[in-house]
Amino acid sequence: MELKRNKLKTSMIKKSSHLVGELLSTFLFCVFCCLGASAQEGLLESSPVCRLWWTGSTYKIMQEQAVPASKSKMIALKSAKNETESFQLILTPNGDLENVSVSMSGFTNKKGKSINSENITIRKVEYVHVTKPSGRLHQVGWYPDPLPLCNAPFNAPKNRNTPIWITLKVPGGALPGKYTANVVVQSGSWKESVPVELDVWDFALPDVPFMRSGFGMSTSRIKQYHNLESDEELGQVTDLYFRSMKAYRISPYRFDALSPIKRKVKGVICSGGVFDPEEPFSGKYSYKLGANKQGRFADLVEIDPLRPYMIKWQAKAKPESDRYTVSVKCYDEKKEPIYWSLKWMKYKGNGTWRQDTMFIDTTGCFSEEDLPDYRPFPENTRYASVHFQGPPGGDLWLDEFKFVDLETGENILPCGGFEQDLSELGMEVDFTGFDKAGEKYLDGFGFSGFRFGVPGVAKREKGVCEGFVSGTAEYKKLMKLYLGKVQDHLEEKGWLGKEYLYWADEPDHEHYKYVREGMESIYEAAPKLKRFITENNPGPAIMDVTEIGCPVFCFADPEKIKKWSANGREFWSYLMCWPKEPHLNLFIDSYAINMRMWLWASYRYNLKGILIWNLNQWNGAREAAPPGMVQNIWEDPMTYKSGHGTPVGSAPEFGNGDGMLFYPPNRDPNHDKTKYMEGPVPSIRLEILRDGLDDYDYMVMLENFVDNAGAGQEKLIKKAKELLNFGEEVLVSDRVYSKDPEVLMKYRNRMGELLEEFNRPQ
């Protein structure tokens, strides 16, 4: 995703007059919201060995953070069925503790019903060292983020917090009511058992979240950091990443990276260049090749090696002084190439159309300083193909190619005028691998969306499909052949509407013409497919040719979104490397609540999807790294910008954790060459994001109950509307919002209670 620094900064400068006031409001607002003790925090046990305390999942516990003075008798959780709920148990030892183990029993209720321990996951909170803050208002320090499994004893240092992250997935078939369990912490002779109370509400979250999502993921980095050797191994590990995404209720951009839709075009007479309608010598088209680009006629011509041939054509090149190449390749009767028998010549370019020729004799040879460049056709030659290469410094146009049998005068290259027969164009589309992956990940895993490649569209110039320029009859037919078949197949499989054709990322205004042209071409070919665009300034200038608009969150305008949504469009939002604090963001060195608040704000703004450009941008500025080295995000969690031609050892900085919500299990990728056949290490930010997705489900479910409420539920309707219309104590803007998770939890718990009431039989 390209960073539009100048555009973003310019837009923000316009708002700078309000910044000081908003910063002051943020400070006063946060002070107000943080008054009072949290119900999701408390000291559980205090002994000469260790203090045990707990807190909820929307907190980042710093290593030196003070132990709370308030006490708790137990850890108290509330959850819907089919919901994942987490808490943190924190050890603060008075002396170094060694070989600490943590275990947890299953949950049981008074009726003897249980939620067994297989639904419980225990992870250890680990810290990364932020030495380069994400922005001017961020700070250096050790921040909690990676969550590796706690599957072995560990050490807990004196007077330093060691949090344990414990997650429960409540089964969809669990009976409602109260359950209890115990967490056991032990080190040598010291042992503590902490009670946990779970209250299960009598309603269930849907298997597929209401909020759609798109998250990028690089399979090449998975292969690199896991030290995998084959595509089969990569497929197995990628599947584990997808399973982790399913667990966190998010969807990848592509589930078919290793098994995409395959297409095979038939009938195109030439490949490698562009059929140019703007510069023909005669007819509709000439054939254009860029600098050093290679092209060829698709069909072989049948020849007799005992006959002489003359090849002639019209050519024009820019710049004039550059040389281009034409060559003829030989084949035997089985159409196998005959190597070391290429016939070729270089020709000086000319700024205007000029005829050039190549003569192939039956007895003599062409030479340069008495060294033969090529001889006559080998005696076993039965077929030939014609190839051409553009000059090194510019463009080449070709037209009126003729391959003439000098004995008969016959031209044996009938397509040399580059005039395509429209009826010859065809396309085979193979969905075999795609369907297998789709049945597993769309139907089985419940991924809510996916993108796929769109041929023939371009963001900065006219689109080209198989050499044919946007707007031509050939282009339109090829787009229809491919996208039309995709549209019909998705509809047949029940997947139509889950796709989003995301091919133009944050286009500049000067490129709107080409983006609009590409979007209109897609609609003409397959009007049911959903077009998608990320855009920093949503509005009619470009959004009118998309079904899904996705502004960066700081530019999501609720009024514009409401207006455009009324016209049938859907809006998502995305977080990225900019803006920094005080804006809501995704950085490690920022507020824990951010990822959860993003979903609350999305509900307020009528947004239907979320997007983050990558989950494993572990080696973003590979060209800036020393030779043979890769970035180790366990040691340096900063995301760097690639592609700026920066010197080795430097690259622009995006922010800590931007595009990196997964950690690789390999903690020393430059030296550890172990093959890791396992999934990723998730982050605290992913956990908190999932809580936000669950909250969003609560809101949509509550809204649906209001819309379908029956007689006698007027009081419930009134309470629901009050909750869904949450006020400024939660959110004012993307700069001013509550940093206290307890504010959200109070709303969330009231929504849970109300959903349970709505769900009771009338």
Salt bridges, closest charged atoms under 4 A:
GLU2 OE1 - LYS4 NZ 3.12
GLU2 OE1 - LYS459 NZ 3.53
GLU2 OE1 - ARG460 NH2 2.98
GLU22 OE1 - ARG735 NH1 3.11
GLU64 OE2 - ARG160 NE 3.91
GLU83 OE2 - ARG748 NH2 3.10
GLU85 OE1 - ARG748 NH2 3.07
GLU126 OE1 - ARG667 NH1 2.65
ASP145 OD2 - ARG685 NH2 2.98
GLU197 OE1 - LYS178 NZ 3.94
ASP199 OD2 - LYS78 NZ 3.77
ASP199 OD2 - LYS178 NZ 3.48
ASP202 OD1 - LYS81 NZ 3.23
GLU229 OE1 - LYS675 NZ 2.61
ASP231 OD1 - LYS223 NZ 3.73
GLU233 OE2 - LYS675 NZ 2.73
ASP239 OD2 - ARG243 NE 2.78
ASP239 OD1 - LYS440 NZ 2.71
ASP256 OD1 - ARG254 NE 2.67
GLU279 OE1 - LYS316 NZ 2.59
ASP304 OD2 - ARG307 NE 3.87
ASP356 OD1 - ARG354 NE 3.42
ASP395 OD2 - LYS288 NZ 3.92
ASP405 OD2 - ARG307 NH1 2.74
GLU407 OE1 - ARG307 NE 3.51
GLU428 OE2 - LYS266 NZ 2.36
ASP435 OD1 - HIS489 NE2 2.72
GLU439 OE2 - LYS493 NZ 2.64
GLU474 OE2 - LYS284 NZ 3.34
GLU491 OE2 - LYS528 NZ 3.09
GLU506 OE1 - LYS4 NZ 3.63
ASP508 OD2 - HIS511 ND1 3.94
GLU517 OE2 - LYS462 NZ 2.94
ASP544 OD1 - ARG516 NH2 3.14
GLU547 OE2 - ARG531 NH2 2.72
GLU570 OE2 - ARG212 NH1 3.61
ASP589 OD2 - HIS138 ND1 3.62
ASP636 OD2 - LYS132 NZ 3.71
ASP668 OD1 - HIS671 ND1 3.13
GLU687 OE1 - ARG690 NH2 2.85
ASP691 OD2 - ARG596 NH1 3.73
ASP694 OD1 - ARG249 NH1 2.64
ASP695 OD2 - ARG596 NE 2.54
ASP697 OD2 - ARG249 NH1 2.82
ASP734 OD2 - HIS583 ND1 2.54
